[in-house]
């Protein structure tokens, strides 16, 4: 009886770790896409502001 419950617990642990791994991969992909989109965006800054801030 104890061996059967141990096997079941090990199976649940294995499935949980696989699920957590898949979740981490998907979260990482979404984060990477978001950061790439943010770094691709460059707002235009008027030249007057740049010149006045350098003085």
N, C-alpha and C positions, 0 to 999 in steps of 0.2 A: 504494500500500500504506500509506503514511504517513497519507494523508487518511482512509482507512478506519479505521485504528487510532485516529486523533484523534477521529473521529466516535463511535466506540465508547466512548472514554474520556469524552467529553462527555455521552453518553447515561447512562453509569453515574453520573457526577457529578450529573446532573439527577435521576435516580431516587433517589440517596442523599439529596440535599437535600430532596426531597419526603417521603421516609420520615422523615427527621429532624424535619421540620416537623410532620408528623402525630403523631409521638411526643411532641414538645414540647407540642402542643395537648392531647393526652390526659393527659399528666402534669400540666399546669396545671389541667385540669378536676378531676382527682382531688384535687389539693392544695387547690383552692378549696372543694370539697365537705367535705373534712376540716376545714379551718379554720372553715368556717361551722358545722359540727357542734360544734366545740370552743368557739366563741364563744357558741353557743346554750345551752351548759350552764353553769348557775350553781349552785354548791353552796350549801346553806343553812348559814349561820353563826349559831350561837347568839348571842342579844342580849347575854348576859353577857360573852362573849368580846369583843364589840365595845366594850362599855362599859368593860371592864377595860383594853383596849389604848389607849383614848383618854385615860386618866388618867395 
